Amino acid sequence: MFNRIGLIALLTVLLAACGGQPATPPATPAAPAATTPAATSAAPTTGLRKITLAMSYIPNVQFAPYYVAAQKGYFAAQGLDVTFDYNFENDVVQRVATWPEGQVAFATASGTSTLLARQQGLPVKTVLTLYQEFPVVFFAKHATGLKSAADLVGKTVGIPGNFGESLYGLLALRYANKLDEAAFTVQEIGFTQAQAVLENKVSVAIGYAMNEPMILRQQGEQVDVLRVADVYNLAANGIVASEKLIAEDPAVVRGFIAATLKGLRDTLANPDEAYKISLTFIPEAKLGDPSLQRQVLQESLPYWHSAQTDTEGLGYTDAKVWAQTEQFMRDAKLLSGAVEVSQAFTNEFIK
C-alpha cells in the first residue's frame, strides 16, 4: 500500500502548478539534493559546460527522456554536462527566472505555471512542451457510469486539495460545461484518490491518466475515465528557461533541446530500453511493483506524441491551447489580468 500511495504522490505532484503554494502531500519525503548519478552517465564530462535542470519532483519514470539523453551521451554531444536537481514546481520556475544567479538553466514546469510566473513579472518562457494533452482525468468504477461531464451531476468527486493541476482540471471542466459549484459535491481526500474510489468513499476522483486509473485496473476493477483534455485542453508540462538565457546564450538552449528531443524519440521508439535506463537514475523504482512502474511509463507515451507533433515536431507548443488556457485562467480568476500569450512560449528551438 505504501508503494501504491507513494506513486500517487509522486505523479500527482509532478505536474502540480501551485501558484506559490507547494503541493506536497502529507508524509511525502523531501526532494533530494541535486544529483546526476555518476555511474549512470555514459559520456565524459571533461571540458563540458555544466548546467542544471530543475525537476519538479523526485526521480521518476516520467523523466525518462532526460535520463535517456544523459545516459546515451546526447547532452555531452552538445557540449553539456547536465545535473538533475529535484524540487517542487513553484520553486523551480522562480529559480530559472533568476539565471545566472540561481544557476538553474532549465526546469520542468507546466504552461499554467509559466503563465502565472509571467503575470508575477518573472521573465520565463516555455521552450519545449512534453505533454501535448493535459493529463488530468476524472475516473470512476465502470458501474458508476461516467461517460460525460453530465454524469458528474449529483455525485461526490474526490480531489487531493484545492491547488495544482487537479484543481485546474476541475475548474476547466466546470467552465467548459457551464456547471456551477452546486452541480456536484467536491471533497478533499488528500493523495488517496485510487483508494477512495476503490473503497467507495467517493463516486469519482480526479487524478492522472497514467496513474490512479491504472492502479485500479491492476486491482481488477473496470474503470471509466473522463479526460479533461477532451473537454477543455490546457497547456501542460514542458521545459522552461529564462528570457535572459534565451537572449544571451541561445546555443545552450538549442543544444539542450536537441539532446532532449533525441532522448524523447528514443523513449518513444524503445520504452523498454528507456525504462531500464531510468532505473539507474531511480533506485526507488526497483522497489515495490516493477510492472506498475513500467506501465506508468507506457501510459505516459501517448501524451508526449500526437498527430500534431508528426507535423510540427516533437516538443511543439500549440498557440491555440495556450490562448484558451490563458482565457480560462483569467475567467476563473486564477490570473488577475491578461498575459501576452505569444511572449510566454517559443517553438524556435524545436526546429
Buried (B, 14 or more C-beta within 10 A) or exposed (E): EEEBBBBBBBBBBBBBBBBEBBBBBEEBEEBEEBEBBEEBBEBEBEEBBEBBBBBBBBBBBBBBBBBBBBBBBBBBBBBBBBBBBBBBBBBBBBBBBBBEEBBBBBBBBBBBBBBBBBBBEBBBBBBBBBBBBBBBBBBBBEEBEBEEBEBBEEBBBBBBBEBBBBBBBBBBBBBBBEBEEEBBBBEEBBBBBBBBBBEEBBBBBBBBBBBBBBBBEBEEBEBBBBBBBBBBBBBBBBBBBBBBBBEEBBEBBBBBBBBBBBBBBBBBEEBEBBBEBBBBBBEBBEEBBEEBBBBBBBBBBBBBBBEEBEEBEBBBBBBEBBEBBBBBBBEBEBBEEEBEBEEBBBBEBBE
